[in-house]
Amino acid sequence: MEKKFKSLFITSLFISAVFIFGIFQTALAGDLPCATGPTIITLDGDTIAPDTLRVKLGNTIIWLNKGPGPATIKFTTRIGLACAAPVNFYADLLGNYETTQIPPNGTASICLIEEGDYHYEVRRLKSIDDKAPVEFIKTGKVISVK
């Protein structure tokens, strides 16, 4: 009888822990405000502001390069389909998006149509003529929700 009680106690403790962890994770995700309408992410030197952004599906996300040289953005999470006419972004046949070089004070934008967490990398280039990225800047994330 004591063995059965211990087993029941451990099982209920485990289920409670999973439940509490789930509530905690949901609360953390809900703490990030959800942007409505077009939203700007600023690339300035070695910073991305904000580095994590939560947006509603269909809203445009605009990256503004305020840094001293050109930068590129590459999504490391597959997007698949995006809204029509992303600016300075192009996709391969599998739906992987990246930008051309974004000059200082230039922009790139995209609109997400599927829910998910989309991670990206920003790379800064030495000059517009230099094709190879020379300095990895930072990673960012866009969370799209209904």
C-alpha positions as CSV (number, residue, x, y, z in Angstrom):
1,M,0.0,0.0,0.0
2,E,2.8,2.4,0.9
3,K,4.5,1.7,-2.5
4,K,1.3,2.5,-4.3
5,F,0.9,5.8,-2.4
6,K,4.5,6.8,-3.2
7,S,3.9,6.1,-6.9
8,L,0.7,8.1,-6.9
9,F,2.4,10.9,-5.0
10,I,5.3,11.1,-7.5
11,T,2.9,11.0,-10.5
12,S,0.8,13.8,-9.1
13,L,3.9,15.8,-8.3
14,F,5.1,15.4,-11.9
15,I,1.8,16.4,-13.4
16,S,1.6,19.4,-11.2
17,A,5.1,20.5,-12.1
18,V,4.3,20.1,-15.8
19,F,1.1,22.2,-15.4
20,I,2.9,24.9,-13.5
21,F,5.7,25.0,-16.0
22,G,3.2,25.4,-18.8
23,I,1.4,28.3,-17.1
24,F,4.8,30.0,-16.5
25,Q,5.8,29.6,-20.1
26,T,2.5,31.0,-21.3
27,A,2.8,33.9,-19.0
28,L,6.3,34.7,-20.2
29,A,5.2,34.6,-23.9
30,G,2.2,36.9,-23.0
31,D,4.4,39.5,-21.3
32,L,5.8,40.7,-24.7
33,P,3.4,43.3,-26.1
34,C,2.0,42.6,-29.6
35,A,2.7,45.2,-32.2
36,T,-0.1,46.3,-34.4
37,G,0.4,47.9,-37.8
38,P,3.8,48.4,-39.4
39,T,6.7,48.1,-36.9
40,I,10.3,49.2,-37.2
41,I,13.3,47.2,-36.0
42,T,16.4,49.4,-35.9
43,L,19.9,48.0,-36.8
44,D,22.4,50.4,-35.2
45,G,26.0,49.4,-35.0
46,D,26.0,46.1,-33.1
47,T,22.5,46.3,-31.7
48,I,19.0,45.3,-32.8
49,A,16.2,47.2,-31.2
50,P,14.0,45.4,-30.3
51,D,15.8,42.1,-30.7
52,T,12.5,40.2,-30.1
53,L,9.3,41.5,-31.6
54,R,5.8,40.1,-31.3
55,V,3.4,41.0,-34.2
56,K,0.0,40.2,-35.5
57,L,-0.2,38.1,-38.7
58,G,-0.3,40.3,-41.8
59,N,1.5,43.3,-40.2
60,T,4.6,44.6,-41.9
61,I,8.0,44.4,-40.1
62,I,10.5,47.0,-41.3
63,W,14.3,46.9,-40.6
64,L,16.0,50.3,-40.7
65,N,19.8,50.2,-41.0
66,K,21.1,53.1,-38.9
67,G,24.6,51.6,-38.8
68,P,27.7,53.0,-40.4
69,G,27.8,50.4,-43.3
70,P,25.6,48.0,-45.1
71,A,23.9,45.0,-43.4
72,T,22.2,41.9,-44.5
73,I,19.4,39.9,-42.7
74,K,18.9,36.2,-43.1
75,F,16.0,34.2,-41.5
76,T,17.4,31.0,-40.0
77,T,13.8,29.7,-39.5
78,R,12.0,28.8,-42.7
79,I,9.2,31.3,-43.4
80,G,7.5,29.6,-46.4
81,L,5.1,32.1,-47.7
82,A,5.1,35.8,-46.9
83,C,2.7,38.6,-47.9
84,A,3.1,40.0,-51.4
85,A,6.0,42.2,-52.3
86,P,8.6,42.1,-49.5
87,V,11.1,44.9,-49.9
88,N,14.8,44.0,-50.3
89,F,14.0,40.4,-49.3
90,Y,14.1,37.4,-51.6
91,A,13.3,33.8,-51.1
92,D,14.7,30.5,-52.5
93,L,12.3,27.8,-53.7
94,L,12.0,26.4,-50.1
95,G,10.9,29.7,-48.6
96,N,14.1,30.7,-46.9
97,Y,14.3,34.5,-46.9
98,E,17.2,36.9,-46.8
99,T,18.0,40.4,-47.9
100,T,20.2,42.0,-50.4
101,Q,22.6,44.5,-48.8
102,I,20.8,47.2,-46.9
103,P,22.7,50.5,-47.2
104,P,23.0,53.0,-44.3
105,N,19.5,54.6,-43.8
106,G,18.0,51.9,-46.1
107,T,15.2,49.5,-45.2
108,A,14.0,46.0,-45.8
109,S,10.5,44.8,-44.9
110,I,8.4,41.6,-44.8
111,C,5.0,40.6,-43.7
112,L,4.4,37.1,-42.1
113,I,1.2,35.2,-42.8
114,E,1.8,32.1,-40.6
115,E,2.1,31.9,-36.9
116,G,5.4,31.0,-35.4
117,D,8.8,32.1,-34.0
118,Y,11.1,33.3,-36.7
119,H,14.8,33.7,-35.9
120,Y,17.1,35.8,-38.0
121,E,20.8,36.9,-38.2
122,V,22.1,40.3,-39.0
123,R,25.5,40.6,-40.6
124,R,27.3,43.9,-41.2
125,L,29.5,44.2,-44.3
126,K,32.7,46.3,-44.7
127,S,31.5,48.1,-47.8
128,I,29.0,47.8,-50.5
129,D,31.6,46.4,-52.9
130,D,32.6,43.6,-50.4
131,K,30.4,40.6,-51.0
132,A,31.4,38.5,-47.9
133,P,30.1,39.3,-44.5
134,V,33.0,40.3,-42.2
135,E,31.3,40.7,-38.8
136,F,28.4,38.7,-37.3
137,I,26.3,41.2,-35.5
138,K,23.5,39.6,-33.6
139,T,20.4,37.4,-33.8
140,G,16.8,38.5,-33.4
141,K,13.4,36.9,-33.3
142,V,10.0,37.8,-34.7
143,I,7.0,36.1,-33.1
144,S,3.8,36.2,-35.2
145,V,0.4,35.6,-33.7
146,K,-3.2,35.7,-34.7
